[in-house]
Amino acid sequence: MVLKKDILYAWQDDQHDHKACVASATSKAQEICLKKGARLTPIRQRVLELVWGSHKPVGAYEILDEIKSEHKSSAPPTVYRALDFLMEHGFAFHQPVTAS
């Protein structure tokens, strides 16, 4: 799972407030879900925050490790369903791993 946050773009400066960026993305996602009649559940929102909060590609099991520290009973399907939802609604995308 990757979002374009890895690179410091020319329009960003070293004072970039990434927490505000994550909060803005979450707020916009909630807005879009309301318009579409979709539910941004607490787990989906947390997965979105973890994806946006990372400055590198993040995998489902990395997300699961973080989620499990907050919700002990979480399992891989929980994260995969949340990621599927986020991709379906355009909030994240999947970057296939390429062999080198």
Backbone atoms as SQL, in Angstrom:
CREATE TABLE atoms (id INTEGER PRIMARY KEY, chain TEXT, resi INTEGER, resn TEXT, atom TEXT, x REAL, y REAL, z REAL);
INSERT INTO atoms VALUES
  (1, 'A', 1, 'MET', 'N', 0.853, -1.167, 0.000),
  (2, 'A', 1, 'MET', 'CA', 0.000, 0.000, 0.000),
  (3, 'A', 1, 'MET', 'C', 0.893, 1.222, 0.000),
  (4, 'A', 2, 'VAL', 'N', 0.675, 2.119, -0.931),
  (5, 'A', 2, 'VAL', 'CA', 1.557, 3.274, -1.068),
  (6, 'A', 2, 'VAL', 'C', 0.749, 4.520, -1.355),
  (7, 'A', 3, 'LEU', 'N', 1.134, 5.598, -0.785),
  (8, 'A', 3, 'LEU', 'CA', 0.633, 6.910, -1.178),
  (9, 'A', 3, 'LEU', 'C', 1.841, 7.769, -1.459),
  (10, 'A', 4, 'LYS', 'N', 1.664, 8.773, -2.263),
  (11, 'A', 4, 'LYS', 'CA', 2.799, 9.590, -2.690),
  (12, 'A', 4, 'LYS', 'C', 3.209, 10.565, -1.598),
  (13, 'A', 5, 'LYS', 'N', 3.862, 10.027, -0.566),
  (14, 'A', 5, 'LYS', 'CA', 4.292, 10.874, 0.543),
  (15, 'A', 5, 'LYS', 'C', 5.771, 10.680, 0.808),
  (16, 'A', 6, 'ASP', 'N', 6.389, 9.792, 0.043),
  (17, 'A', 6, 'ASP', 'CA', 7.778, 9.436, 0.270),
  (18, 'A', 6, 'ASP', 'C', 8.754, 10.554, -0.075),
  (19, 'A', 7, 'ILE', 'N', 8.391, 11.364, -1.022),
  (20, 'A', 7, 'ILE', 'CA', 9.305, 12.349, -1.576),
  (21, 'A', 7, 'ILE', 'C', 8.942, 13.730, -1.061),
  (22, 'A', 8, 'LEU', 'N', 9.936, 14.521, -0.744),
  (23, 'A', 8, 'LEU', 'CA', 9.703, 15.919, -0.403),
  (24, 'A', 8, 'LEU', 'C', 9.649, 16.672, -1.726),
  (25, 'A', 9, 'TYR', 'N', 8.459, 17.054, -2.143),
  (26, 'A', 9, 'TYR', 'CA', 8.274, 17.735, -3.417),
  (27, 'A', 9, 'TYR', 'C', 8.698, 19.191, -3.318),
  (28, 'A', 10, 'ALA', 'N', 8.914, 19.802, -4.465),
  (29, 'A', 10, 'ALA', 'CA', 9.361, 21.197, -4.516),
  (30, 'A', 10, 'ALA', 'C', 8.399, 22.125, -3.784),
  (31, 'A', 11, 'TRP', 'N', 7.112, 21.823, -3.818),
  (32, 'A', 11, 'TRP', 'CA', 6.118, 22.691, -3.181),
  (33, 'A', 11, 'TRP', 'C', 6.060, 22.502, -1.672),
  (34, 'A', 12, 'GLN', 'N', 6.723, 21.480, -1.165),
  (35, 'A', 12, 'GLN', 'CA', 6.761, 21.257, 0.280),
  (36, 'A', 12, 'GLN', 'C', 8.049, 21.858, 0.832),
  (37, 'A', 13, 'ASP', 'N', 7.989, 22.332, 2.030),
  (38, 'A', 13, 'ASP', 'CA', 9.222, 22.784, 2.662),
  (39, 'A', 13, 'ASP', 'C', 9.511, 21.910, 3.878),
  (40, 'A', 14, 'ASP', 'N', 10.618, 22.162, 4.512),
  (41, 'A', 14, 'ASP', 'CA', 10.988, 21.329, 5.652),
  (42, 'A', 14, 'ASP', 'C', 10.102, 21.568, 6.870),
  (43, 'A', 15, 'GLN', 'N', 9.193, 22.523, 6.771),
  (44, 'A', 15, 'GLN', 'CA', 8.258, 22.814, 7.856),
  (45, 'A', 15, 'GLN', 'C', 6.898, 22.139, 7.633),
  (46, 'A', 16, 'HIS', 'N', 6.829, 21.228, 6.665),
  (47, 'A', 16, 'HIS', 'CA', 5.584, 20.538, 6.331),
  (48, 'A', 16, 'HIS', 'C', 4.983, 19.887, 7.578),
  (49, 'A', 17, 'ASP', 'N', 3.723, 20.199, 7.860),
  (50, 'A', 17, 'ASP', 'CA', 3.017, 19.647, 9.019),
  (51, 'A', 17, 'ASP', 'C', 2.284, 18.377, 8.595),
  (52, 'A', 18, 'HIS', 'N', 2.958, 17.252, 8.739),
  (53, 'A', 18, 'HIS', 'CA', 2.387, 15.999, 8.257),
  (54, 'A', 18, 'HIS', 'C', 1.148, 15.584, 9.047),
  (55, 'A', 19, 'LYS', 'N', 1.087, 15.901, 10.324),
  (56, 'A', 19, 'LYS', 'CA', -0.101, 15.569, 11.121),
  (57, 'A', 19, 'LYS', 'C', -1.328, 16.288, 10.581),
  (58, 'A', 20, 'ALA', 'N', -1.149, 17.532, 10.163),
  (59, 'A', 20, 'ALA', 'CA', -2.258, 18.286, 9.570),
  (60, 'A', 20, 'ALA', 'C', -2.664, 17.661, 8.245),
  (61, 'A', 21, 'CYS', 'N', -1.689, 17.168, 7.509),
  (62, 'A', 21, 'CYS', 'CA', -1.938, 16.506, 6.231),
  (63, 'A', 21, 'CYS', 'C', -2.800, 15.249, 6.446),
  (64, 'A', 22, 'VAL', 'N', -2.441, 14.448, 7.440),
  (65, 'A', 22, 'VAL', 'CA', -3.191, 13.230, 7.767),
  (66, 'A', 22, 'VAL', 'C', -4.598, 13.594, 8.230),
  (67, 'A', 23, 'ALA', 'N', -4.705, 14.599, 9.073),
  (68, 'A', 23, 'ALA', 'CA', -6.019, 15.037, 9.565),
  (69, 'A', 23, 'ALA', 'C', -6.890, 15.527, 8.421),
  (70, 'A', 24, 'SER', 'N', -6.298, 16.247, 7.487),
  (71, 'A', 24, 'SER', 'CA', -7.034, 16.751, 6.329),
  (72, 'A', 24, 'SER', 'C', -7.517, 15.596, 5.450),
  (73, 'A', 25, 'ALA', 'N', -6.648, 14.613, 5.224),
  (74, 'A', 25, 'ALA', 'CA', -7.023, 13.450, 4.414),
  (75, 'A', 25, 'ALA', 'C', -8.163, 12.680, 5.069),
  (76, 'A', 26, 'THR', 'N', -8.087, 12.503, 6.370),
  (77, 'A', 26, 'THR', 'CA', -9.131, 11.790, 7.106),
  (78, 'A', 26, 'THR', 'C', -10.451, 12.544, 7.039),
  (79, 'A', 27, 'SER', 'N', -10.389, 13.840, 7.217),
  (80, 'A', 27, 'SER', 'CA', -11.590, 14.674, 7.156),
  (81, 'A', 27, 'SER', 'C', -12.226, 14.609, 5.772),
  (82, 'A', 28, 'LYS', 'N', -11.396, 14.694, 4.740),
  (83, 'A', 28, 'LYS', 'CA', -11.897, 14.634, 3.359),
  (84, 'A', 28, 'LYS', 'C', -12.506, 13.259, 3.079),
  (85, 'A', 29, 'ALA', 'N', -11.873, 12.204, 3.585),
  (86, 'A', 29, 'ALA', 'CA', -12.401, 10.853, 3.398),
  (87, 'A', 29, 'ALA', 'C', -13.772, 10.718, 4.057),
  (88, 'A', 30, 'GLN', 'N', -13.931, 11.279, 5.251),
  (89, 'A', 30, 'GLN', 'CA', -15.226, 11.240, 5.936),
  (90, 'A', 30, 'GLN', 'C', -16.284, 11.973, 5.122),
  (91, 'A', 31, 'GLU', 'N', -15.909, 13.114, 4.583),
  (92, 'A', 31, 'GLU', 'CA', -16.817, 13.915, 3.760),
  (93, 'A', 31, 'GLU', 'C', -17.278, 13.127, 2.529),
  (94, 'A', 32, 'ILE', 'N', -16.326, 12.513, 1.844),
  (95, 'A', 32, 'ILE', 'CA', -16.631, 11.741, 0.637),
  (96, 'A', 32, 'ILE', 'C', -17.515, 10.549, 0.981),
  (97, 'A', 33, 'CYS', 'N', -17.207, 9.871, 2.070),
  (98, 'A', 33, 'CYS', 'CA', -18.016, 8.720, 2.486),
  (99, 'A', 33, 'CYS', 'C', -19.452, 9.138, 2.787),
  (100, 'A', 34, 'LEU', 'N', -19.636, 10.264, 3.444),
  (101, 'A', 34, 'LEU', 'CA', -20.987, 10.762, 3.723),
  (102, 'A', 34, 'LEU', 'C', -21.758, 10.999, 2.433),
  (103, 'A', 35, 'LYS', 'N', -21.097, 11.611, 1.455),
  (104, 'A', 35, 'LYS', 'CA', -21.745, 11.896, 0.168),
  (105, 'A', 35, 'LYS', 'C', -22.113, 10.619, -0.573),
  (106, 'A', 36, 'LYS', 'N', -21.262, 9.592, -0.459),
  (107, 'A', 36, 'LYS', 'CA', -21.478, 8.333, -1.171),
  (108, 'A', 36, 'LYS', 'C', -22.327, 7.344, -0.384),
  (109, 'A', 37, 'GLY', 'N', -22.627, 7.677, 0.865),
  (110, 'A', 37, 'GLY', 'CA', -23.385, 6.749, 1.700),
  (111, 'A', 37, 'GLY', 'C', -22.552, 5.565, 2.166),
  (112, 'A', 38, 'ALA', 'N', -21.239, 5.741, 2.192),
  (113, 'A', 38, 'ALA', 'CA', -20.332, 4.684, 2.653),
  (114, 'A', 38, 'ALA', 'C', -19.961, 4.951, 4.110),
  (115, 'A', 39, 'ARG', 'N', -19.521, 3.915, 4.809),
  (116, 'A', 39, 'ARG', 'CA', -19.157, 4.071, 6.223),
  (117, 'A', 39, 'ARG', 'C', -17.643, 4.019, 6.399),
  (118, 'A', 40, 'LEU', 'N', -17.101, 5.090, 6.933),
  (119, 'A', 40, 'LEU', 'CA', -15.691, 5.100, 7.319),
  (120, 'A', 40, 'LEU', 'C', -15.655, 4.691, 8.793),
  (121, 'A', 41, 'THR', 'N', -15.618, 3.378, 9.007),
  (122, 'A', 41, 'THR', 'CA', -15.643, 2.841, 10.370),
  (123, 'A', 41, 'THR', 'C', -14.365, 3.232, 11.113),
  (124, 'A', 42, 'PRO', 'N', -14.359, 3.098, 12.429),
  (125, 'A', 42, 'PRO', 'CA', -13.138, 3.428, 13.182),
  (126, 'A', 42, 'PRO', 'C', -11.901, 2.654, 12.706),
  (127, 'A', 43, 'ILE', 'N', -12.064, 1.379, 12.375),
  (128, 'A', 43, 'ILE', 'CA', -10.918, 0.590, 11.884),
  (129, 'A', 43, 'ILE', 'C', -10.464, 1.112, 10.529),
  (130, 'A', 44, 'ARG', 'N', -11.392, 1.371, 9.620),
  (131, 'A', 44, 'ARG', 'CA', -11.031, 1.915, 8.305),
  (132, 'A', 44, 'ARG', 'C', -10.323, 3.253, 8.452),
  (133, 'A', 45, 'GLN', 'N', -10.831, 4.084, 9.343),
  (134, 'A', 45, 'GLN', 'CA', -10.216, 5.388, 9.568),
  (135, 'A', 45, 'GLN', 'C', -8.807, 5.218, 10.133),
  (136, 'A', 46, 'ARG', 'N', -8.638, 4.290, 11.055),
  (137, 'A', 46, 'ARG', 'CA', -7.310, 4.079, 11.649),
  (138, 'A', 46, 'ARG', 'C', -6.325, 3.564, 10.607),
  (139, 'A', 47, 'VAL', 'N', -6.784, 2.656, 9.743),
  (140, 'A', 47, 'VAL', 'CA', -5.919, 2.153, 8.670),
  (141, 'A', 47, 'VAL', 'C', -5.543, 3.298, 7.732),
  (142, 'A', 48, 'LEU', 'N', -6.497, 4.149, 7.402),
  (143, 'A', 48, 'LEU', 'CA', -6.212, 5.314, 6.562),
  (144, 'A', 48, 'LEU', 'C', -5.159, 6.203, 7.222),
  (145, 'A', 49, 'GLU', 'N', -5.306, 6.443, 8.504),
  (146, 'A', 49, 'GLU', 'CA', -4.328, 7.267, 9.234),
  (147, 'A', 49, 'GLU', 'C', -2.939, 6.635, 9.206),
  (148, 'A', 50, 'LEU', 'N', -2.871, 5.318, 9.338),
  (149, 'A', 50, 'LEU', 'CA', -1.575, 4.636, 9.321),
  (150, 'A', 50, 'LEU', 'C', -0.938, 4.682, 7.937),
  (151, 'A', 51, 'VAL', 'N', -1.753, 4.532, 6.901),
  (152, 'A', 51, 'VAL', 'CA', -1.234, 4.610, 5.532),
  (153, 'A', 51, 'VAL', 'C', -0.730, 6.021, 5.247),
  (154, 'A', 52, 'TRP', 'N', -1.543, 7.007, 5.545),
  (155, 'A', 52, 'TRP', 'CA', -1.159, 8.396, 5.297),
  (156, 'A', 52, 'TRP', 'C', -0.036, 8.848, 6.216),
  (157, 'A', 53, 'GLY', 'N', 0.039, 8.279, 7.395),
  (158, 'A', 53, 'GLY', 'CA', 1.041, 8.699, 8.365),
  (159, 'A', 53, 'GLY', 'C', 2.433, 8.168, 8.093),
  (160, 'A', 54, 'SER', 'N', 2.540, 7.224, 7.185),
  (161, 'A', 54, 'SER', 'CA', 3.837, 6.643, 6.865),
  (162, 'A', 54, 'SER', 'C', 4.476, 7.402, 5.707),
  (163, 'A', 55, 'HIS', 'N', 5.767, 7.607, 5.790),
  (164, 'A', 55, 'HIS', 'CA', 6.483, 8.266, 4.698),
  (165, 'A', 55, 'HIS', 'C', 7.097, 7.244, 3.752),
  (166, 'A', 56, 'LYS', 'N', 6.630, 6.019, 3.835),
  (167, 'A', 56, 'LYS', 'CA', 7.127, 4.971, 2.948),
  (168, 'A', 56, 'LYS', 'C', 5.973, 4.009, 2.672),
  (169, 'A', 57, 'PRO', 'N', 6.124, 3.172, 1.643),
  (170, 'A', 57, 'PRO', 'CA', 5.083, 2.169, 1.407),
  (171, 'A', 57, 'PRO', 'C', 4.898, 1.315, 2.660),
  (172, 'A', 58, 'VAL', 'N', 3.668, 1.015, 2.966),
  (173, 'A', 58, 'VAL', 'CA', 3.376, 0.246, 4.177),
  (174, 'A', 58, 'VAL', 'C', 2.538, -0.972, 3.802),
  (175, 'A', 59, 'GLY', 'N', 2.919, -2.116, 4.339),
  (176, 'A', 59, 'GLY', 'CA', 2.230, -3.360, 4.038),
  (177, 'A', 59, 'GLY', 'C', 1.131, -3.667, 5.034),
  (178, 'A', 60, 'ALA', 'N', 0.278, -4.587, 4.643),
  (179, 'A', 60, 'ALA', 'CA', -0.862, -4.962, 5.477),
  (180, 'A', 60, 'ALA', 'C', -0.422, -5.487, 6.844),
  (181, 'A', 61, 'TYR', 'N', 0.658, -6.255, 6.876),
  (182, 'A', 61, 'TYR', 'CA', 1.085, -6.815, 8.158),
  (183, 'A', 61, 'TYR', 'C', 1.734, -5.770, 9.059),
  (184, 'A', 62, 'GLU', 'N', 2.346, -4.745, 8.473),
  (185, 'A', 62, 'GLU', 'CA', 2.847, -3.626, 9.285),
  (186, 'A', 62, 'GLU', 'C', 1.667, -2.892, 9.923),
  (187, 'A', 63, 'ILE', 'N', 0.624, -2.702, 9.125),
  (188, 'A', 63, 'ILE', 'CA', -0.587, -2.051, 9.631),
  (189, 'A', 63, 'ILE', 'C', -1.207, -2.916, 10.721),
  (190, 'A', 64, 'LEU', 'N', -1.269, -4.220, 10.466),
  (191, 'A', 64, 'LEU', 'CA', -1.853, -5.144, 11.441),
  (192, 'A', 64, 'LEU', 'C', -1.109, -5.084, 12.775),
  (193, 'A', 65, 'ASP', 'N', 0.215, -5.027, 12.725),
  (194, 'A', 65, 'ASP', 'CA', 0.993, -4.946, 13.971),
  (195, 'A', 65, 'ASP', 'C', 0.577, -3.729, 14.792),
  (196, 'A', 66, 'GLU', 'N', 0.390, -2.609, 14.127),
  (197, 'A', 66, 'GLU', 'CA', -0.011, -1.385, 14.828),
  (198, 'A', 66, 'GLU', 'C', -1.453, -1.501, 15.343),
  (199, 'A', 67, 'ILE', 'N', -2.338, -2.011, 14.500),
  (200, 'A', 67, 'ILE', 'CA', -3.751, -2.166, 14.876),
  (201, 'A', 67, 'ILE', 'C', -3.872, -3.115, 16.074),
  (202, 'A', 68, 'LYS', 'N', -3.089, -4.209, 16.056),
  (203, 'A', 68, 'LYS', 'CA', -3.165, -5.190, 17.152),
  (204, 'A', 68, 'LYS', 'C', -2.742, -4.590, 18.486),
  (205, 'A', 69, 'SER', 'N', -1.886, -3.585, 18.456),
  (206, 'A', 69, 'SER', 'CA', -1.496, -2.953, 19.720),
  (207, 'A', 69, 'SER', 'C', -2.666, -2.167, 20.311),
  (208, 'A', 70, 'GLU', 'N', -3.633, -1.831, 19.462),
  (209, 'A', 70, 'GLU', 'CA', -4.805, -1.075, 19.900),
  (210, 'A', 70, 'GLU', 'C', -6.046, -1.959, 20.045),
  (211, 'A', 71, 'HIS', 'N', -6.161, -2.956, 19.156),
  (212, 'A', 71, 'HIS', 'CA', -7.315, -3.870, 19.127),
  (213, 'A', 71, 'HIS', 'C', -6.771, -5.295, 19.045),
  (214, 'A', 72, 'LYS', 'N', -6.590, -5.929, 20.170),
  (215, 'A', 72, 'LYS', 'CA', -5.922, -7.238, 20.267),
  (216, 'A', 72, 'LYS', 'C', -6.513, -8.313, 19.357),
  (217, 'A', 73, 'SER', 'N', -7.817, -8.283, 19.132),
  (218, 'A', 73, 'SER', 'CA', -8.460, -9.358, 18.374),
  (219, 'A', 73, 'SER', 'C', -8.393, -9.160, 16.861),
  (220, 'A', 74, 'SER', 'N', -7.746, -8.112, 16.391),
  (221, 'A', 74, 'SER', 'CA', -7.659, -7.864, 14.949),
  (222, 'A', 74, 'SER', 'C', -6.865, -8.968, 14.260),
  (223, 'A', 75, 'ALA', 'N', -7.292, -9.287, 13.039),
  (224, 'A', 75, 'ALA', 'CA', -6.653, -10.331, 12.242),
  (225, 'A', 75, 'ALA', 'C', -6.423, -9.795, 10.826),
  (226, 'A', 76, 'PRO', 'N', -5.611, -10.492, 10.020),
  (227, 'A', 76, 'PRO', 'CA', -5.337, -10.005, 8.665),
  (228, 'A', 76, 'PRO', 'C', -6.578, -9.631, 7.847),
  (229, 'A', 77, 'PRO', 'N', -7.659, -10.434, 7.889),
  (230, 'A', 77, 'PRO', 'CA', -8.826, -10.036, 7.090),
  (231, 'A', 77, 'PRO', 'C', -9.376, -8.650, 7.451),
  (232, 'A', 78, 'THR', 'N', -9.245, -8.263, 8.707),
  (233, 'A', 78, 'THR', 'CA', -9.706, -6.938, 9.138),
  (234, 'A', 78, 'THR', 'C', -8.973, -5.851, 8.372),
  (235, 'A', 79, 'VAL', 'N', -7.658, -5.981, 8.292),
  (236, 'A', 79, 'VAL', 'CA', -6.842, -4.984, 7.600),
  (237, 'A', 79, 'VAL', 'C', -7.088, -5.048, 6.098),
  (238, 'A', 80, 'TYR', 'N', -7.129, -6.257, 5.537),
  (239, 'A', 80, 'TYR', 'CA', -7.351, -6.383, 4.094),
  (240, 'A', 80, 'TYR', 'C', -8.702, -5.806, 3.680),
  (241, 'A', 81, 'ARG', 'N', -9.738, -6.029, 4.469),
  (242, 'A', 81, 'ARG', 'CA', -11.054, -5.450, 4.143),
  (243, 'A', 81, 'ARG', 'C', -10.997, -3.929, 4.205),
  (244, 'A', 82, 'ALA', 'N', -10.317, -3.394, 5.206),
  (245, 'A', 82, 'ALA', 'CA', -10.185, -1.934, 5.319),
  (246, 'A', 82, 'ALA', 'C', -9.409, -1.380, 4.130),
  (247, 'A', 83, 'LEU', 'N', -8.319, -2.039, 3.757),
  (248, 'A', 83, 'LEU', 'CA', -7.528, -1.586, 2.609),
  (249, 'A', 83, 'LEU', 'C', -8.336, -1.664, 1.318),
  (250, 'A', 84, 'ASP', 'N', -9.103, -2.746, 1.144),
  (251, 'A', 84, 'ASP', 'CA', -9.964, -2.865, -0.040),
  (252, 'A', 84, 'ASP', 'C', -10.943, -1.702, -0.112),
  (253, 'A', 85, 'PHE', 'N', -11.542, -1.372, 1.014),
  (254, 'A', 85, 'PHE', 'CA', -12.481, -0.249, 1.072),
  (255, 'A', 85, 'PHE', 'C', -11.776, 1.048, 0.682),
  (256, 'A', 86, 'LEU', 'N', -10.610, 1.293, 1.253),
  (257, 'A', 86, 'LEU', 'CA', -9.873, 2.531, 0.972),
  (258, 'A', 86, 'LEU', 'C', -9.478, 2.623, -0.501),
  (259, 'A', 87, 'MET', 'N', -9.066, 1.505, -1.084),
  (260, 'A', 87, 'MET', 'CA', -8.711, 1.506, -2.510),
  (261, 'A', 87, 'MET', 'C', -9.951, 1.700, -3.378),
  (262, 'A', 88, 'GLU', 'N', -11.033, 1.038, -3.026),
  (263, 'A', 88, 'GLU', 'CA', -12.286, 1.149, -3.780),
  (264, 'A', 88, 'GLU', 'C', -12.770, 2.595, -3.849),
  (265, 'A', 89, 'HIS', 'N', -12.539, 3.346, -2.788),
  (266, 'A', 89, 'HIS', 'CA', -13.009, 4.731, -2.735),
  (267, 'A', 89, 'HIS', 'C', -11.935, 5.750, -3.110),
  (268, 'A', 90, 'GLY', 'N', -10.771, 5.268, -3.539),
  (269, 'A', 90, 'GLY', 'CA', -9.720, 6.149, -4.028),
  (270, 'A', 90, 'GLY', 'C', -8.889, 6.829, -2.961),
  (271, 'A', 91, 'PHE', 'N', -8.914, 6.310, -1.741),
  (272, 'A', 91, 'PHE', 'CA', -8.152, 6.921, -0.650),
  (273, 'A', 91, 'PHE', 'C', -6.732, 6.361, -0.547),
  (274, 'A', 92, 'ALA', 'N', -6.472, 5.255, -1.216),
  (275, 'A', 92, 'ALA', 'CA', -5.158, 4.610, -1.213),
  (276, 'A', 92, 'ALA', 'C', -5.056, 3.772, -2.483),
  (277, 'A', 93, 'PHE', 'N', -3.862, 3.333, -2.809),
  (278, 'A', 93, 'PHE', 'CA', -3.711, 2.418, -3.927),
  (279, 'A', 93, 'PHE', 'C', -2.667, 1.372, -3.595),
  (280, 'A', 94, 'HIS', 'N', -2.721, 0.281, -4.354),
  (281, 'A', 94, 'HIS', 'CA', -1.814, -0.844, -4.140),
  (282, 'A', 94, 'HIS', 'C', -0.664, -0.733, -5.122),
  (283, 'A', 95, 'GLN', 'N', 0.536, -0.844, -4.619),
  (284, 'A', 95, 'GLN', 'CA', 1.711, -0.869, -5.479),
  (285, 'A', 95, 'GLN', 'C', 2.284, -2.268, -5.414),
  (286, 'A', 96, 'PRO', 'N', 2.186, -3.015, -6.521),
  (287, 'A', 96, 'PRO', 'CA', 2.715, -4.380, -6.501),
  (288, 'A', 96, 'PRO', 'C', 4.219, -4.387, -6.211),
  (289, 'A', 97, 'VAL', 'N', 4.649, -5.397, -5.508),
  (290, 'A', 97, 'VAL', 'CA', 6.070, -5.559, -5.228),
  (291, 'A', 97, 'VAL', 'C', 6.713, -6.166, -6.463),
  (292, 'A', 98, 'THR', 'N', 7.803, -5.575, -6.909),
  (293, 'A', 98, 'THR', 'CA', 8.492, -6.103, -8.085),
  (294, 'A', 98, 'THR', 'C', 9.767, -6.800, -7.648),
  (295, 'A', 99, 'ALA', 'N', 10.049, -7.902, -8.307),
  (296, 'A', 99, 'ALA', 'CA', 11.274, -8.645, -8.002),
  (297, 'A', 99, 'ALA', 'C', 12.465, -7.890, -8.572),
  (298, 'A', 100, 'SER', 'N', 13.556, -7.877, -7.832),
  (299, 'A', 100, 'SER', 'CA', 14.741, -7.185, -8.351),
  (300, 'A', 100, 'SER', 'C', 15.856, -8.148, -8.630);
